[in-house]
Amino acid sequence: MKNKTEAHSNDVTLHPRDDKPRPYVCTVCNKRLTKKSNLNVHRRRHTEENWYSCTQCEKRFRCQSSLSSHMNIHSSKYQCSECGKCFQSNHALMIHKLSHSGERPFEYSVCSILFRTSTELAVHSRIHSGQKLYKWCDKAFSHSVHLTIHVRVHTGKKPYKCHVCDKAFSRSGTLNVHMRVHTGEKPYKCEVCNQAFTLPGTLTLHKRVHTGEKPYKCSLCNKSFSHSSHVQRHKLRLHSNRRPYHCPYCGMQFKTNVDLRRHVRVHTDAKPHSCRHCSDRIRWLEQLNRHLLKSHNEGTWFTCDVCEKKFITRHDLKLHSVRHEDVKPYVCSECPKCFCTAAQLKQHYLVHTDYKQFCCCLCSKHFKRKGSVVFHFKRCFKKLGFNHPFLQFESFTNKN
């Protein structure tokens, strides 16, 4: 059934941004328009009838003029002389050039933030005024683009498809970022160590490695972090005993959904990561990074200055370096022993307790350490004659 998207109205309610009468109402989203022709173009957003497709990149547009402007990008009619990026109009090119010059001539008087265009200033002003002109379901948005993107949450439409792997996306920007997985492009480079990244946000976080900035603090123990998500993960893993996520195969319990998803791969043998240089498929991201470094010399090794031992991640190097410093800041409260890392202290605490949190699902024998139950399980399933492919891995439970 097609949605009815056209309605004539005697109500010429003024639009909140101008004084033009808007008698044509879209019956799907209640947007008002000044002309019937504008309504006809607008309703294609809902029905996707008679869209105009680009023959070079498969983008689709609601009107011919938008497609014609878009083709200027492929013809390089408006190209930036500094970075080579192409635009659909001279106006868009002029705005882009401000990003190279750093010029931001429009200032908002309330917060003194500077903007490149008056449009950006107008959109930002709605943050302070709370004005949200565009409504859908029970949500409202300050910008029409945000509404368009949100509608796809309800429709499930993902119009932007990768021509390499057929993965589809709801935003063109997300597709552009995804393409870097196939091309290997990393346009954002650290000025200190020359490490490159696919996203500007990732580079911003990386810079904190050099500056030591940790603006996010745990309210329970005052430990600081460089990223807000790390605080939430820290609280969940160290200050909470809740394990609400259960494995459907072995019953093992986890604190986060991410940990559960990673664990399930052990049972399903899923290998979601693929190497862009060869046909190898890999289960863990850490294994993929190791594979790229060892097999294709892609990436950066982290080398110890003292013994020149190499590591895949900066975190592993940091843990290793503590051993050379002979600093053991983690002290056991039950005995005089000290340890280099919190993980080592946590493992040591098991010596002072009889609590056995890991259980073999075959014989119900309990163990203090995960490594012990894994070793036991491999012997146990052979002894009992099991030969199920899912049970050849981490099929044990955690009681917490």
KEKE-3310 file (N, C-alpha, C; in steps of 0.2 Angstrom, whole numbers, plus 5000, padded with zeros to 4 digits):
npx = (5004:5003:5009:4998:5003:5000:4992:4979:4977:4967:4973:4985:4996:5010:5027:5039:5052:5051:5040:5032:5017:5012:5003:5003:5003:5012:5006:5012:5023:5019:5026:5026:5024:5028:5024:5015:5023:5035:5030:5028:5041:5046:5039:5044:5054:5048:5041:5051:5049:5052:5066:5082:5096:5114:5125:5138:5142:5131:5123:5107:5094:5081:5077:5080:5089:5097:5104:5111:5119:5126:5134:5144:5154:5160:5165:5174:5173:5172:5185:5196:5211:5221:5219:5213:5200:5183:5168:5150:5146:5151:5149:5150:5163:5169:5166:5172:5186:5188:5191:5204:5210:5207:5198:5184:5171:5159:5151:5144:5135:5131:5139:5151:5157:5164:5160:5160:5150:5134:5123:5128:5129:5116:5110:5117:5113:5100:5103:5105:5093:5084:5075:5067:5063:5059:5049:5046:5038:5040:5050:5060:5069:5083:5088:5085:5092:5095:5083:5080:5089:5086:5073:5076:5079:5067:5062:5071:5079:5094:5102:5115:5127:5141:5152:5161:5160:5146:5140:5128:5123:5116:5119:5129:5141:5145:5147:5158:5168:5169:5174:5187:5192:5193:5202:5212:5216:5222:5220:5222:5235:5247:5256:5267:5271:5269:5259:5245:5228:5210:5200:5196:5192:5198:5211:5212:5209:5221:5231:5231:5239:5252:5251:5247:5234:5220:5205:5193:5186:5184:5171:5171:5183:5192:5201:5208:5204:5207:5196:5178:5170:5179:5178:5165:5167:5177:5170:5160:5167:5176:5170:5158:5148:5139:5133:5125:5124:5122:5129:5122:5126:5135:5132:5140:5143:5143:5149:5148:5139:5147:5158:5151:5148:5160:5164:5155:5159:5169:5161:5154:5163:5165:5172:5175:5183:5193:5207:5214:5224:5226:5217:5214:5204:5199:5197:5199:5201:5214:5222:5221:5228:5240:5243:5243:5254:5265:5264:5261:5268:5261:5257:5262:5275:5277:5291:5302:5312:5322:5325:5322:5312:5297:5280:5263:5253:5251:5248:5252:5266:5267:5264:5274:5285:5285:5291:5305:5307:5306:5296:5283:5268:5256:5250:5247:5234:5233:5245:5264:5267:5271:5265:5267:5257:5239:5231:5239:5240:5226:5225:5233:5226:5218:5224:5222:5209:5195:5186:5179:5176:5175:5168:5167:5157:5154:5157:5155:5165:5174:5184:5198:5204:5203:5212:5215:5202:5200:5211:5208:5195:5198:5204:5194:5183:5187:5189:5176:5171:5166:5162:5158:5159:5157:5160:5173:5180:5180:5170:5164:5158:5155:5152:5149)
npy = (4994:5011:5026:5040:5055:5068:5083:5096:5111:5123:5129:5140:5141:5150:5147:5143:5149:5159:5171:5165:5159:5142:5131:5118:5102:5088:5072:5062:5066:5078:5090:5107:5115:5127:5127:5116:5109:5108:5100:5088:5084:5083:5072:5061:5057:5049:5039:5035:5035:5038:5042:5050:5043:5042:5038:5035:5033:5028:5035:5043:5054:5066:5075:5081:5093:5092:5080:5085:5094:5086:5079:5087:5085:5073:5077:5086:5099:5109:5110:5109:5118:5115:5103:5094:5090:5088:5097:5101:5113:5130:5138:5129:5125:5137:5138:5127:5130:5138:5130:5127:5139:5142:5152:5159:5167:5170:5173:5167:5175:5171:5161:5163:5155:5151:5151:5144:5147:5156:5147:5137:5143:5147:5134:5130:5139:5134:5125:5132:5139:5128:5125:5115:5110:5100:5086:5069:5053:5052:5060:5075:5086:5098:5100:5097:5087:5078:5073:5066:5056:5050:5045:5034:5024:5019:5015:5006:5008:5007:5016:5017:5008:4998:4994:4985:4975:4974:4978:4988:5005:5018:5031:5042:5047:5037:5026:5031:5032:5018:5013:5015:5004:4995:5001:5005:5017:5030:5045:5053:5059:5057:5071:5069:5055:5050:5040:5034:5036:5031:5039:5056:5058:5047:5050:5061:5055:5047:5057:5060:5050:5055:5068:5065:5068:5065:5067:5061:5055:5042:5041:5033:5028:5038:5036:5041:5043:5043:5042:5044:5032:5023:5025:5020:5007:5003:5005:4995:4984:4983:4989:4983:4968:4962:4951:4951:4945:4930:4916:4907:4894:4888:4893:4902:4918:4935:4952:4962:4965:4965:4957:4945:4943:4942:4930:4920:4918:4908:4896:4896:4897:4908:4920:4935:4945:4950:4949:4961:4959:4946:4930:4926:4923:4929:4927:4936:4953:4957:4947:4949:4961:4957:4948:4956:4964:4954:4946:4955:4966:4978:4991:4996:4991:4991:4994:4989:5000:4996:4981:4979:4971:4967:4972:4970:4979:4996:4995:4982:4984:4994:4987:4978:4986:4990:4980:4982:4993:4989:4992:4990:4993:4987:4981:4966:4964:4954:4948:4952:4952:4960:4967:4970:4973:4976:4966:4955:4955:4953:4940:4934:4935:4925:4915:4917:4914:4903:4903:4897:4901:4896:4883:4867:4862:4849:4839:4846:4850:4862:4877:4888:4896:4902:4897:4885:4877:4877:4869:4857:4855:4851:4838:4832:4831:4822:4811:4808:4805:4814:4822:4834:4848:4861:4860:4859:4870:4884:4879:4882:4887:4903:4907:4920)
npz = (5000:4995:5003:5006:5001:4998:5001:5001:5009:5017:5027:5030:5038:5044:5041:5054:5051:5042:5033:5023:5016:5017:5010:5006:5012:5018:5020:5027:5035:5039:5035:5028:5013:5000:4987:4975:4966:4974:4984:4977:4973:4986:4991:4986:4994:5003:4996:4986:4972:4955:4956:4952:4946:4948:4936:4939:4952:4959:4967:4972:4968:4971:4962:4945:4944:4956:4953:4942:4947:4956:4947:4943:4952:4948:4936:4940:4939:4949:4958:4972:4973:4982:4989:4980:4981:4975:4971:4970:4967:4964:4976:4986:4985:4988:5002:5007:5005:5015:5025:5023:5025:5037:5041:5049:5048:5055:5070:5085:5096:5109:5114:5108:5098:5083:5065:5049:5039:5037:5038:5046:5057:5060:5062:5073:5083:5086:5096:5108:5108:5109:5099:5088:5073:5064:5064:5069:5073:5090:5091:5088:5078:5075:5062:5045:5038:5049:5052:5040:5040:5052:5049:5042:5051:5055:5043:5039:5028:5018:5008:5002:4995:4996:4983:4983:4993:4995:5006:5015:5019:5029:5028:5018:5021:5030:5022:5014:5024:5026:5014:5015:5022:5012:5003:5011:5014:5025:5030:5040:5050:5063:5070:5078:5079:5066:5064:5056:5053:5050:5054:5059:5073:5079:5078:5086:5099:5099:5100:5113:5119:5118:5124:5136:5141:5151:5152:5158:5172:5184:5195:5207:5210:5206:5196:5180:5163:5145:5136:5136:5135:5140:5154:5157:5154:5163:5175:5174:5173:5184:5196:5197:5199:5191:5179:5166:5153:5144:5138:5124:5121:5131:5143:5149:5158:5155:5157:5148:5132:5122:5125:5126:5113:5107:5113:5108:5096:5097:5098:5087:5077:5069:5059:5057:5052:5038:5029:5019:5010:5007:5006:5019:5033:5049:5066:5078:5081:5086:5081:5068:5066:5070:5060:5049:5052:5053:5041:5030:5033:5037:5046:5063:5073:5091:5100:5113:5122:5130:5129:5116:5112:5103:5101:5098:5102:5110:5123:5127:5126:5136:5148:5148:5149:5162:5169:5167:5174:5187:5196:5207:5210:5215:5229:5239:5250:5259:5261:5260:5247:5231:5215:5197:5189:5189:5185:5188:5202:5204:5200:5209:5221:5222:5228:5242:5244:5244:5234:5219:5204:5191:5181:5175:5162:5159:5169:5181:5189:5199:5197:5202:5192:5175:5166:5171:5170:5157:5152:5159:5154:5140:5142:5148:5140:5130:5138:5141:5129:5121:5105:5099:5088:5094:5107:5108:5112:5122:5133:5146:5162:5171:5187:5192)
capx = (5000:5007:5007:4996:5008:4998:4985:4978:4975:4966:4977:4991:5000:5017:5033:5043:5058:5049:5033:5028:5012:5013:4997:5003:5005:5014:5002:5016:5027:5016:5029:5022:5028:5024:5021:5013:5029:5039:5027:5029:5048:5047:5035:5049:5058:5044:5040:5056:5047:5055:5072:5087:5102:5120:5128:5145:5142:5124:5119:5101:5092:5074:5076:5085:5094:5101:5108:5115:5124:5131:5138:5150:5159:5163:5168:5180:5172:5174:5190:5200:5218:5225:5219:5210:5193:5179:5162:5145:5145:5157:5148:5152:5170:5172:5165:5178:5192:5189:5194:5212:5213:5205:5194:5177:5169:5152:5152:5138:5136:5130:5145:5157:5159:5165:5157:5162:5144:5129:5119:5131:5128:5109:5109:5120:5109:5095:5105:5104:5086:5080:5071:5067:5058:5057:5047:5044:5037:5040:5057:5061:5076:5084:5090:5081:5096:5095:5076:5080:5093:5082:5067:5078:5079:5060:5061:5077:5082:5101:5103:5122:5130:5148:5152:5166:5157:5139:5137:5124:5123:5110:5122:5134:5147:5147:5150:5164:5173:5169:5178:5194:5193:5196:5207:5218:5217:5222:5221:5224:5242:5249:5262:5272:5274:5267:5255:5240:5221:5205:5195:5199:5191:5203:5218:5211:5211:5228:5236:5231:5244:5258:5250:5245:5228:5215:5200:5187:5188:5179:5168:5171:5190:5196:5206:5207:5204:5207:5190:5173:5168:5183:5176:5160:5169:5180:5166:5157:5172:5180:5166:5151:5148:5133:5135:5118:5124:5123:5130:5117:5129:5138:5129:5145:5140:5148:5147:5146:5137:5153:5162:5148:5148:5167:5165:5151:5163:5172:5157:5151:5169:5164:5179:5172:5189:5196:5213:5213:5229:5225:5211:5213:5199:5202:5192:5200:5205:5221:5225:5221:5233:5246:5244:5245:5261:5270:5263:5261:5272:5257:5256:5268:5277:5279:5297:5304:5319:5328:5327:5320:5306:5292:5273:5257:5249:5255:5246:5256:5272:5267:5264:5281:5290:5285:5295:5311:5307:5306:5291:5278:5264:5250:5252:5242:5232:5234:5252:5268:5269:5269:5265:5268:5250:5233:5229:5243:5237:5220:5226:5237:5221:5215:5228:5220:5202:5193:5181:5181:5171:5174:5165:5167:5150:5153:5158:5153:5171:5175:5191:5199:5207:5200:5216:5214:5196:5201:5216:5204:5190:5201:5205:5187:5178:5190:5188:5169:5169:5162:5165:5154:5163:5156:5163:5181:5183:5179:5163:5164:5154:5157:5146:5147)
capy = (5000:5017:5031:5046:5060:5075:5086:5103:5114:5130:5132:5143:5142:5152:5143:5147:5153:5165:5173:5163:5154:5135:5128:5111:5098:5081:5069:5057:5069:5085:5096:5111:5118:5133:5125:5109:5105:5106:5094:5082:5082:5081:5065:5055:5055:5044:5034:5033:5035:5042:5045:5050:5039:5044:5032:5033:5031:5025:5039:5044:5061:5067:5079:5082:5098:5089:5076:5089:5098:5081:5077:5092:5082:5068:5080:5090:5106:5114:5107:5113:5118:5113:5096:5091:5088:5091:5099:5101:5120:5135:5140:5123:5125:5143:5136:5122:5133:5141:5125:5128:5146:5143:5158:5158:5174:5171:5172:5167:5180:5168:5156:5165:5150:5154:5146:5146:5149:5158:5142:5133:5148:5146:5128:5130:5143:5130:5121:5137:5141:5122:5125:5109:5112:5094:5081:5062:5049:5056:5064:5081:5088:5105:5101:5092:5081:5074:5070:5061:5050:5046:5041:5027:5020:5016:5011:5001:5009:5009:5017:5018:5002:4997:4991:4979:4969:4975:4981:4994:5010:5023:5038:5042:5048:5031:5023:5034:5029:5011:5012:5015:4997:4991:5005:5006:5025:5033:5052:5058:5057:5061:5075:5067:5049:5049:5035:5036:5034:5032:5044:5061:5056:5042:5054:5065:5051:5045:5062:5060:5046:5059:5073:5062:5070:5060:5071:5058:5052:5038:5044:5029:5027:5044:5034:5045:5040:5047:5042:5043:5025:5019:5026:5016:5000:5002:5004:4989:4978:4983:4991:4979:4961:4960:4948:4950:4942:4923:4912:4902:4888:4885:4897:4907:4924:4941:4959:4967:4962:4965:4951:4939:4942:4939:4923:4916:4916:4902:4891:4896:4897:4914:4924:4941:4949:4947:4952:4965:4957:4939:4927:4924:4926:4929:4928:4941:4959:4957:4942:4952:4966:4953:4945:4961:4965:4948:4943:4960:4972:4983:4993:4999:4988:4995:4991:4991:5004:4992:4975:4979:4966:4970:4971:4972:4985:5000:4993:4977:4987:4997:4982:4975:4991:4991:4975:4984:4999:4986:4995:4985:4997:4984:4977:4962:4966:4949:4946:4957:4952:4966:4965:4975:4975:4975:4959:4950:4955:4949:4932:4932:4935:4918:4911:4918:4913:4896:4904:4894:4904:4893:4877:4863:4860:4842:4835:4851:4852:4869:4879:4895:4900:4901:4893:4878:4874:4876:4863:4852:4853:4847:4831:4829:4829:4817:4806:4806:4803:4819:4824:4840:4854:4867:4858:4858:4876:4887:4877:4881:4893:4907:4908:4927)
capz = (5000:4995:5007:5003:5003:4995:5004:5000:5015:5018:5033:5027:5044:5043:5043:5059:5049:5037:5033:5017:5017:5015:5010:5004:5017:5017:5025:5030:5040:5041:5032:5024:5007:4997:4980:4974:4963:4979:4987:4973:4974:4993:4993:4983:5000:5007:4991:4982:4965:4950:4958:4947:4948:4945:4933:4941:4959:4961:4972:4969:4969:4970:4956:4940:4945:4961:4949:4937:4952:4958:4941:4943:4956:4944:4930:4943:4937:4955:4961:4976:4971:4988:4991:4975:4982:4970:4974:4965:4965:4966:4982:4990:4984:4992:5009:5008:5005:5022:5030:5023:5027:5044:5042:5052:5049:5058:5077:5088:5102:5116:5116:5105:5094:5076:5060:5042:5035:5041:5039:5051:5063:5061:5065:5080:5087:5089:5102:5113:5109:5109:5093:5084:5068:5060:5069:5066:5078:5096:5091:5084:5076:5073:5055:5041:5037:5054:5051:5035:5043:5057:5046:5040:5057:5055:5036:5038:5021:5018:5001:5000:4995:4994:4977:4984:4997:4995:5013:5014:5024:5029:5027:5013:5025:5033:5016:5012:5029:5026:5008:5017:5024:5006:5000:5015:5015:5032:5028:5046:5052:5069:5068:5083:5077:5060:5064:5052:5055:5045:5056:5063:5080:5081:5078:5092:5104:5099:5102:5121:5121:5118:5128:5143:5143:5153:5155:5160:5179:5188:5201:5212:5212:5204:5190:5174:5156:5139:5133:5140:5135:5144:5161:5158:5154:5169:5181:5174:5174:5191:5201:5197:5199:5187:5172:5163:5146:5145:5131:5123:5120:5136:5149:5152:5159:5154:5160:5143:5126:5117:5128:5124:5105:5105:5115:5104:5090:5099:5097:5080:5073:5065:5057:5054:5050:5032:5027:5012:5005:5005:5007:5026:5037:5056:5071:5082:5078:5088:5077:5061:5067:5070:5054:5044:5053:5051:5034:5025:5035:5037:5053:5067:5079:5097:5102:5120:5121:5134:5126:5109:5111:5099:5103:5093:5104:5114:5129:5129:5127:5142:5153:5148:5151:5170:5172:5167:5179:5193:5200:5209:5214:5217:5235:5241:5257:5263:5262:5258:5240:5226:5208:5192:5186:5193:5183:5192:5209:5204:5200:5216:5227:5222:5233:5248:5244:5242:5229:5213:5200:5184:5182:5169:5161:5158:5175:5186:5194:5199:5197:5203:5187:5169:5162:5174:5168:5149:5152:5162:5149:5134:5144:5151:5134:5127:5142:5141:5123:5117:5099:5096:5087:5098:5113:5108:5114:5129:5135:5154:5165:5176:5192:5194)
cpx = (5004:5004:5004:5000:5006:4992:4985:4975:4973:4970:4984:4996:5007:5022:5037:5049:5056:5042:5029:5023:5013:5007:4997:5006:5006:5010:5006:5020:5025:5021:5025:5027:5024:5021:5020:5019:5034:5037:5028:5036:5049:5044:5040:5053:5055:5043:5045:5054:5050:5062:5077:5093:5108:5123:5135:5146:5136:5121:5112:5098:5085:5072:5082:5091:5099:5106:5113:5121:5129:5136:5145:5156:5163:5167:5174:5179:5174:5179:5195:5208:5223:5225:5216:5203:5188:5172:5157:5144:5151:5156:5151:5160:5173:5171:5171:5184:5193:5192:5202:5214:5211:5200:5187:5174:5162:5153:5145:5139:5135:5136:5151:5160:5159:5163:5159:5156:5139:5124:5121:5129:5120:5107:5111:5116:5103:5097:5104:5096:5081:5075:5072:5061:5055:5055:5045:5043:5036:5047:5056:5068:5077:5086:5086:5085:5095:5088:5077:5084:5089:5076:5070:5079:5072:5059:5066:5080:5090:5103:5110:5125:5137:5148:5157:5163:5150:5136:5134:5124:5118:5113:5128:5141:5150:5150:5157:5170:5174:5174:5185:5196:5196:5202:5214:5220:5217:5224:5223:5230:5244:5256:5268:5275:5273:5262:5248:5233:5216:5200:5198:5198:5196:5210:5217:5212:5218:5233:5236:5237:5251:5257:5249:5238:5223:5209:5194:5189:5182:5177:5169:5179:5195:5201:5204:5208:5204:5201:5184:5170:5173:5181:5170:5162:5173:5176:5162:5161:5175:5175:5159:5152:5143:5136:5128:5118:5126:5124:5125:5119:5132:5136:5134:5142:5146:5145:5145:5143:5143:5157:5158:5148:5155:5167:5161:5155:5167:5168:5155:5157:5168:5171:5177:5177:5192:5202:5212:5218:5229:5218:5209:5208:5201:5197:5193:5203:5212:5225:5226:5227:5240:5248:5246:5252:5266:5270:5264:5265:5268:5256:5262:5269:5279:5285:5299:5311:5324:5330:5325:5315:5301:5285:5268:5254:5253:5254:5250:5263:5272:5267:5271:5286:5291:5290:5303:5312:5308:5301:5285:5273:5258:5252:5246:5240:5232:5241:5257:5270:5266:5269:5265:5261:5244:5230:5233:5241:5230:5220:5229:5231:5218:5218:5225:5212:5200:5187:5183:5175:5170:5172:5165:5160:5149:5153:5156:5159:5172:5183:5192:5200:5204:5205:5216:5208:5197:5206:5212:5199:5192:5202:5198:5183:5181:5189:5181:5167:5165:5166:5161:5159:5163:5159:5170:5184:5181:5172:5164:5160:5157:5151:5144:5141)
cpy = (5006:5022:5037:5052:5067:5077:5093:5105:5121:5133:5134:5145:5144:5148:5147:5150:5159:5166:5170:5158:5147:5131:5120:5107:5090:5077:5063:5060:5076:5091:5100:5114:5123:5132:5118:5105:5104:5100:5087:5079:5079:5073:5059:5053:5049:5038:5031:5032:5040:5046:5045:5048:5042:5037:5030:5031:5028:5029:5041:5051:5061:5071:5080:5087:5096:5084:5079:5092:5092:5079:5081:5089:5077:5071:5085:5097:5111:5110:5111:5112:5115:5106:5091:5088:5091:5092:5100:5108:5125:5138:5135:5123:5131:5141:5131:5125:5137:5137:5125:5134:5147:5149:5156:5164:5175:5168:5172:5171:5177:5165:5158:5160:5153:5149:5149:5149:5152:5152:5138:5137:5147:5140:5127:5134:5140:5126:5126:5138:5134:5121:5119:5109:5105:5088:5074:5058:5054:5060:5070:5083:5095:5106:5095:5086:5076:5070:5065:5055:5046:5042:5034:5022:5016:5012:5006:5002:5011:5010:5017:5011:5002:4992:4985:4973:4969:4976:4987:4999:5015:5030:5037:5043:5041:5026:5025:5032:5022:5009:5011:5008:4993:4995:5006:5013:5027:5040:5056:5055:5061:5064:5073:5060:5046:5043:5038:5033:5035:5038:5050:5060:5052:5045:5058:5061:5049:5050:5062:5055:5050:5065:5071:5064:5065:5064:5068:5054:5048:5041:5040:5028:5033:5042:5038:5041:5045:5047:5041:5036:5021:5019:5021:5009:4998:5001:4998:4983:4978:4985:4987:4972:4958:4957:4946:4946:4935:4920:4907:4895:4884:4888:4901:4914:4930:4948:4963:4962:4961:4958:4945:4938:4939:4932:4918:4914:4909:4896:4890:4896:4903:4917:4930:4946:4946:4952:4955:4963:4950:4936:4925:4927:4925:4931:4934:4947:4959:4952:4945:4957:4962:4950:4950:4963:4960:4946:4948:4966:4978:4985:4995:4994:4993:4991:4994:4994:5000:4986:4974:4973:4970:4968:4974:4979:4989:4998:4987:4979:4990:4992:4979:4980:4992:4986:4978:4990:4996:4989:4991:4989:4994:4979:4973:4964:4960:4946:4952:4957:4958:4964:4971:4978:4973:4968:4954:4950:4952:4942:4930:4931:4929:4913:4911:4917:4905:4897:4901:4896:4900:4885:4873:4860:4853:4838:4840:4852:4859:4871:4886:4899:4898:4896:4886:4874:4873:4870:4857:4850:4849:4840:4828:4827:4823:4810:4803:4804:4808:4821:4830:4845:4860:4866:4858:4865:4878:4885:4876:4887:4897:4908:4915:4929)
cpz = (5000:5000:5003:5006:5001:4999:5003:5006:5014:5023:5030:5033:5041:5045:5049:5057:5045:5037:5027:5019:5014:5015:5008:5009:5016:5022:5029:5036:5042:5039:5028:5019:5004:4990:4979:4971:4969:4983:4983:4973:4981:4994:4990:4989:5003:5002:4987:4974:4961:4952:4952:4950:4945:4942:4935:4948:4962:4966:4968:4972:4967:4964:4951:4941:4951:4957:4945:4942:4954:4953:4941:4947:4952:4938:4933:4940:4943:4959:4966:4974:4976:4989:4986:4976:4978:4973:4968:4963:4967:4973:4987:4991:4989:5000:5011:5009:5012:5027:5029:5026:5035:5046:5044:5053:5053:5065:5080:5095:5109:5118:5113:5100:5087:5071:5053:5038:5040:5042:5045:5058:5065:5064:5072:5085:5090:5095:5108:5114:5110:5104:5089:5079:5064:5065:5065:5073:5085:5096:5086:5083:5074:5066:5051:5039:5042:5054:5046:5037:5048:5054:5044:5045:5057:5048:5035:5031:5022:5010:4998:5001:4993:4988:4977:4987:4998:5002:5012:5020:5023:5027:5022:5016:5028:5028:5014:5017:5028:5020:5010:5020:5018:5003:5004:5017:5022:5031:5034:5050:5058:5068:5073:5080:5070:5059:5061:5054:5050:5047:5060:5071:5083:5082:5085:5098:5105:5102:5110:5123:5122:5123:5136:5145:5145:5156:5158:5167:5181:5194:5208:5215:5210:5198:5184:5168:5151:5135:5137:5141:5139:5152:5162:5158:5160:5175:5180:5175:5181:5197:5201:5196:5194:5181:5169:5156:5147:5138:5130:5122:5126:5143:5152:5153:5158:5156:5154:5137:5121:5119:5126:5117:5103:5107:5111:5098:5091:5097:5090:5075:5068:5065:5054:5051:5044:5031:5020:5007:5003:5007:5014:5029:5044:5061:5076:5079:5080:5083:5070:5061:5067:5064:5049:5045:5051:5044:5029:5027:5035:5045:5057:5073:5085:5100:5109:5119:5125:5131:5119:5107:5108:5101:5098:5095:5109:5121:5132:5130:5134:5148:5153:5151:5159:5173:5172:5173:5186:5198:5201:5213:5217:5223:5237:5249:5262:5265:5259:5251:5236:5219:5203:5189:5190:5191:5187:5199:5209:5204:5206:5221:5227:5227:5240:5249:5242:5236:5222:5208:5193:5185:5175:5168:5159:5164:5181:5191:5193:5200:5199:5197:5180:5165:5164:5171:5160:5149:5154:5157:5143:5136:5146:5145:5130:5131:5142:5134:5119:5111:5095:5095:5091:5105:5114:5110:5121:5132:5143:5156:5170:5181:5193:5189)
residu = (MET:LYS:ASN:LYS:THR:GLU:ALA:HIS:SER:ASN:ASP:VAL:THR:LEU:HIS:PRO:ARG:ASP:ASP:LYS:PRO:ARG:PRO:TYR:VAL:CYS:THR:VAL:CYS:ASN:LYS:ARG:LEU:THR:LYS:LYS:SER:ASN:LEU:ASN:VAL:HIS:ARG:ARG:ARG:HIS:THR:GLU:GLU:ASN:TRP:TYR:SER:CYS:THR:GLN:CYS:GLU:LYS:ARG:PHE:ARG:CYS:GLN:SER:SER:LEU:SER:SER:HIS:MET:ASN:ILE:HIS:SER:SER:LYS:TYR:GLN:CYS:SER:GLU:CYS:GLY:LYS:CYS:PHE:GLN:SER:ASN:HIS:ALA:LEU:MET:ILE:HIS:LYS:LEU:SER:HIS:SER:GLY:GLU:ARG:PRO:PHE:GLU:TYR:SER:VAL:CYS:SER:ILE:LEU:PHE:ARG:THR:SER:THR:GLU:LEU:ALA:VAL:HIS:SER:ARG:ILE:HIS:SER:GLY:GLN:LYS:LEU:TYR:LYS:TRP:CYS:ASP:LYS:ALA:PHE:SER:HIS:SER:VAL:HIS:LEU:THR:ILE:HIS:VAL:ARG:VAL:HIS:THR:GLY:LYS:LYS:PRO:TYR:LYS:CYS:HIS:VAL:CYS:ASP:LYS:ALA:PHE:SER:ARG:SER:GLY:THR:LEU:ASN:VAL:HIS:MET:ARG:VAL:HIS:THR:GLY:GLU:LYS:PRO:TYR:LYS:CYS:GLU:VAL:CYS:ASN:GLN:ALA:PHE:THR:LEU:PRO:GLY:THR:LEU:THR:LEU:HIS:LYS:ARG:VAL:HIS:THR:GLY:GLU:LYS:PRO:TYR:LYS:CYS:SER:LEU:CYS:ASN:LYS:SER:PHE:SER:HIS:SER:SER:HIS:VAL:GLN:ARG:HIS:LYS:LEU:ARG:LEU:HIS:SER:ASN:ARG:ARG:PRO:TYR:HIS:CYS:PRO:TYR:CYS:GLY:MET:GLN:PHE:LYS:THR:ASN:VAL:ASP:LEU:ARG:ARG:HIS:VAL:ARG:VAL:HIS:THR:ASP:ALA:LYS:PRO:HIS:SER:CYS:ARG:HIS:CYS:SER:ASP:ARG:ILE:ARG:TRP:LEU:GLU:GLN:LEU:ASN:ARG:HIS:LEU:LEU:LYS:SER:HIS:ASN:GLU:GLY:THR:TRP:PHE:THR:CYS:ASP:VAL:CYS:GLU:LYS:LYS:PHE:ILE:THR:ARG:HIS:ASP:LEU:LYS:LEU:HIS:SER:VAL:ARG:HIS:GLU:ASP:VAL:LYS:PRO:TYR:VAL:CYS:SER:GLU:CYS:PRO:LYS:CYS:PHE:CYS:THR:ALA:ALA:GLN:LEU:LYS:GLN:HIS:TYR:LEU:VAL:HIS:THR:ASP:TYR:LYS:GLN:PHE:CYS:CYS:CYS:LEU:CYS:SER:LYS:HIS:PHE:LYS:ARG:LYS:GLY:SER:VAL:VAL:PHE:HIS:PHE:LYS:ARG:CYS:PHE:LYS:LYS:LEU:GLY:PHE:ASN:HIS:PRO:PHE:LEU:GLN:PHE:GLU:SER:PHE:THR:ASN:LYS:ASN)
# end
